[in-house]
Amino acid sequence: MQDAITSVINSSDVQGKYLDGASMDKLKGYFQTGELRVRAAAAIGANAATIVKEAVAKSLLYSDVTRPGGNMYTTRRYAACIRDLDYYLRYSTYAMLAGDPSILDERVLNGLKETYNSLGVPVGSTVQAIQAMKEVTAGLVGPDAGAEMGVYFDYISSGLS
Ligand SMILES: CCC1=C(C)/C(=C/C2=NC(=C\c3[nH]c(/C=C4\NC(=O)[C@H](C)[C@H]4CC)c(C)c3CCC(=O)O)/C(CCC(=O)O)=C2C)NC1=O
């Protein structure tokens, strides 16, 4: 896993150089938003179950996936879906704190599409639910931290699509 600091240092190291202006600006931006990130992570952690519940209500409830024959139908599959959304929220929060999406590639997206396809989990509905979490989260943490979280919700969405 990388973060905003190691990613800038690694790419300077590959060139055998000190950090250039653009790298310094990246780091400055990251440090300046440090408190914002920590505060947002605390708010999300304290409200995770509510975020997931509201996102499900906005996107999946009373749709085809929750009806008999749908992939979320039966308590077991409903619970698996809620658990997946909680993974997406928690790992997006980690990535937001790190300022880097690599943790999503390594721990979430690796092999996920193949798993979903083999189980018939609908990717379109999953992406809708992730986008609903993005809206609900932004409502909770405000537009600046919300936009930062949005980067990682979108990263998972496009990784699945
Ligand atoms: C931390 C990394 C990680 C991820 C991401 C993960 C996802 C993941 N979701 C799964 C299943 C599942 N995922 C869903 C999710 C959904 N179905 C829908 O219709 C909705 C649209 C959607 C929720 C938004 C469902 C219903 C299953 C169970 C499918 C089945 O067994 O038939 C499975 C198969 C094994 C299992 O059931 O536990 C995995 C591996 N596991 C992990 O360890």
The ligand as an SDF file (V2000), in Angstrom:
LIG
                    3D

 43 46  0  0  0  0  0  0  0  0999 V2000
  -12.6170   -6.6440    1.6130 C   0  0  0  0  0  0  0  0  0  0  0  0
  -12.6340   -7.1840    0.2400 C   0  0  0  0  0  0  0  0  0  0  0  0
  -13.7960   -8.0960   -0.0660 C   0  0  0  0  0  0  0  0  0  0  0  0
  -14.8510   -7.8580   -0.9090 C   0  0  0  0  0  0  0  0  0  0  0  0
  -15.1030   -6.6000   -1.6690 C   0  0  0  0  0  0  0  0  0  0  0  0
  -15.6700   -9.0260   -0.9420 C   0  0  0  0  0  0  0  0  0  0  0  0
  -16.8080   -9.2050   -1.7380 C   0  0  0  0  0  0  0  0  0  0  0  0
  -17.5720  -10.3900   -1.9260 C   0  0  0  0  0  0  0  0  0  0  0  0
  -18.9220  -10.3850   -2.0690 N   0  0  0  0  0  0  0  0  0  0  0  0
  -19.3940  -11.6440   -2.2100 C   0  0  0  0  0  0  0  0  0  0  0  0
  -20.7200  -12.0640   -2.3230 C   0  0  0  0  0  0  0  0  0  0  0  0
  -21.8960  -11.2680   -2.4710 C   0  0  0  0  0  0  0  0  0  0  0  0
  -21.9870   -9.9360   -2.7230 N   0  0  0  0  0  0  0  0  0  0  0  0
  -23.2990   -9.5520   -2.8410 C   0  0  0  0  0  0  0  0  0  0  0  0
  -23.6600   -8.1610   -3.0950 C   0  0  0  0  0  0  0  0  0  0  0  0
  -24.7410   -7.6130   -3.7760 C   0  0  0  0  0  0  0  0  0  0  0  0
  -25.7800   -8.2600   -4.4060 N   0  0  0  0  0  0  0  0  0  0  0  0
  -26.6550   -7.3580   -4.9130 C   0  0  0  0  0  0  0  0  0  0  0  0
  -27.6510   -7.6440   -5.5960 O   0  0  0  0  0  0  0  0  0  0  0  0
  -26.2960   -5.9820   -4.5700 C   0  0  0  0  0  0  0  0  0  0  0  0
  -26.3860   -5.0460   -5.7420 C   0  0  0  0  0  0  0  0  0  0  0  0
  -24.9000   -6.1370   -3.9950 C   0  0  0  0  0  0  0  0  0  0  0  0
  -24.6120   -5.2500   -2.7650 C   0  0  0  0  0  0  0  0  0  0  0  0
  -24.4310   -3.8010   -3.1480 C   0  0  0  0  0  0  0  0  0  0  0  0
  -24.1010  -10.6960   -2.6130 C   0  0  0  0  0  0  0  0  0  0  0  0
  -25.6280  -10.7740   -2.5830 C   0  0  0  0  0  0  0  0  0  0  0  0
  -23.2180  -11.7830   -2.3920 C   0  0  0  0  0  0  0  0  0  0  0  0
  -23.6000  -13.2230   -2.1340 C   0  0  0  0  0  0  0  0  0  0  0  0
  -23.8810  -13.8980   -3.4690 C   0  0  0  0  0  0  0  0  0  0  0  0
  -24.1620  -15.3560   -3.3190 C   0  0  0  0  0  0  0  0  0  0  0  0
  -23.4900  -16.0470   -2.5220 O   0  0  0  0  0  0  0  0  0  0  0  0
  -25.0780  -15.8320   -3.9970 O   0  0  0  0  0  0  0  0  0  0  0  0
  -18.2730  -12.5440   -2.1780 C   0  0  0  0  0  0  0  0  0  0  0  0
  -18.3560  -14.0500   -2.3070 C   0  0  0  0  0  0  0  0  0  0  0  0
  -18.1020  -14.7490   -0.9920 C   0  0  0  0  0  0  0  0  0  0  0  0
  -19.0900  -14.3530    0.0700 C   0  0  0  0  0  0  0  0  0  0  0  0
  -20.3260  -14.5060   -0.1420 O   0  0  0  0  0  0  0  0  0  0  0  0
  -18.6470  -13.8490    1.0950 O   0  0  0  0  0  0  0  0  0  0  0  0
  -17.1450  -11.7680   -2.0210 C   0  0  0  0  0  0  0  0  0  0  0  0
  -15.7170  -12.2610   -2.0050 C   0  0  0  0  0  0  0  0  0  0  0  0
  -15.1150   -9.9500   -0.0920 N   0  0  0  0  0  0  0  0  0  0  0  0
  -13.9920   -9.4280    0.4510 C   0  0  0  0  0  0  0  0  0  0  0  0
  -13.2300   -9.9990    1.2870 O   0  0  0  0  0  0  0  0  0  0  0  0
  1  2  1  0
  2  3  1  0
  3  4  2  0
  3 42  1  0
  4  5  1  0
  4  6  1  0
  6  7  2  0
  6 41  1  0
  7  8  1  0
  8  9  2  0
  8 39  1  0
  9 10  1  0
 10 11  2  0
 10 33  1  0
 11 12  1  0
 12 13  1  0
 12 27  2  0
 13 14  1  0
 14 15  1  0
 14 25  2  0
 15 16  2  0
 16 17  1  0
 16 22  1  0
 17 18  1  0
 18 19  2  0
 18 20  1  0
 20 21  1  0
 20 22  1  0
 22 23  1  0
 23 24  1  0
 25 26  1  0
 25 27  1  0
 27 28  1  0
 28 29  1  0
 29 30  1  0
 30 31  2  0
 30 32  1  0
 33 34  1  0
 33 39  2  0
 34 35  1  0
 35 36  1  0
 36 37  2  0
 36 38  1  0
 39 40  1  0
 41 42  1  0
 42 43  2  0
M  END
$$$$
